[in-house]
Amino acid sequence: MATQKIRAFLDSNVLFEYFEGKPELQHLFSEEVRERVAFVVNGIVLQELILSYKGKELLTVEPYLDIAELGVDPSAPETQTILRDVRHRDMHINDILILVGARSCDVLLTYDDQKLRYDNDGARARLETPEEFLSELGVAA
């Protein structure tokens, strides 16, 4: 019986660092990791990459990405909670949409300190850096 893969939402900052060749991320898309992890992004992450002229680099990892629908319901209670929370007043709407999108995953991988400090109030996704995640998987940099 196949083991269910961990669903890891990738923030755009993680992909930027990967494309820049950050040594700690060299194994992020390795076969060993891909056997255990399903990587997810949404249209916001794709937009940020394309607008930053990273479309060519994106094509190199696109086969390993599940592209989730934005699926944001502004009237949904969890969305309303995030939008009303005063801690998010300084957060860019793209960051909020990434947090909402990551709720369908097991983990959100990010370097964004503001997101890492976010209290996800029992939401399914935990937030951590990719290095922490790779360490948990036992994959050395």
N, C-alpha and C positions, 0 to 999 in steps of 0.2 A: 504494500500500500504506500503510495507516494505521500511524503510529508508536505503539509501545506506551507507555502512560501511566506516569508515575512514580507508584508507590503510596506515599502519604504518610500515616502514622498520626498523628492529631492527639491530643495529650495534652489533658486537660480544661482545664489552665491556659491553653492557647492559645485555646481557645474562649471561656473566661471573658474574656480580654483583648479578643478580637474583639467579644464582645457588649457590652463596656464602651466600645467605640468607639476603641480604641487606633489612632492615625493610621497607624502603620507597617503595620497589618494590613488597611487599607481595601481592598486589592486581592486579599486572600487567596482569596475566592470569585468573583473576576472571571471573565468568560468566557475571557479570555486565559489565565488560570491553569488553569481547569477543562478547557480543551482539551488541556493537557499533563499534568495531575495528576488522579489518582483519590484522593480523600480517604477515609480509613478510620478508624473508631472501633470500640470493642467495648462490651459491656454495662457494663463498669466505668466507662468514660467517660460513657456515657449515664446511669448511676445517679448519678454525682457531679453531673452537670448538673441532673438532675431533683430530687435532694435539696437542691440549692442554689437551687431555685425558678427555674431557667432553662429550664423546659419550653417556654414561649412562644417564647423566643429560639431554642431548638433547632429548632422547627418552621420557622424561616426558612431554615435551612441544611440541614435533613434531606434535601431532594431531591438535595443534592450529596455525600451521605455514603454510603459502603458500610459497612454494619454487619456486622462480622465476628463469627462465632461465637466464644465465649470459647475453646473448643478447647484448654483447658489439661489436659495429661495429667501429673498429679503424678509419675508414674513415668518420664516422658521424661527422658533424660540432660541435655538443656539446662535443663529445669525444676529438676532435682535440683542441677545445678551452681549455678544462681542461688540456690536455697534454702540450700545449704550454704556459700556464700561469705560469710565473716565481714564483708566490706565492706557487706553488705546487711542486717545485723542491725538497723540503725536505720531501714530502709526499710519503709514501710507496705505491707501485702500488696496493696493496690490498685495501688501503684506497680510492684510485682513483676509483677502480672498485666498491667499495661500494657506493661512491657518484654517479657514473653513474647509478648503479642499482636502487638507491633510487629515481631517477628522475621520475619513473613511479608511485611513491606513493605520498600521501598527506604530509607525514612527515617522516623525518629520526630521530629516537631516538638514541642519542649517548651521551657519556661522553667525547669524544675526542675533546679537546680544538681546535685543528687544524681544524677539520671538522666544529665545531661550529663557527669558525671565517671565514669559507669559504663563499665568496660572490657568491651565486648560480645564479646570473645574470638572474633572472626571471624564473629559473627552477621551476617546479611545487612543488617539495617537500620543505617544510620549515624544518629547523633544530632546535631541542630543546632537552633538557634532558627529560628522562622519568618522572621525578618528575613534571616538568612543564606541560607535556602532561596529566598526571593523574590529576593534579590540574584543568586543563581546563575541563576535563571530570567530575569533581566534585567527584572524588574518593579519599578519604583520605587515607593516609598511616597508 
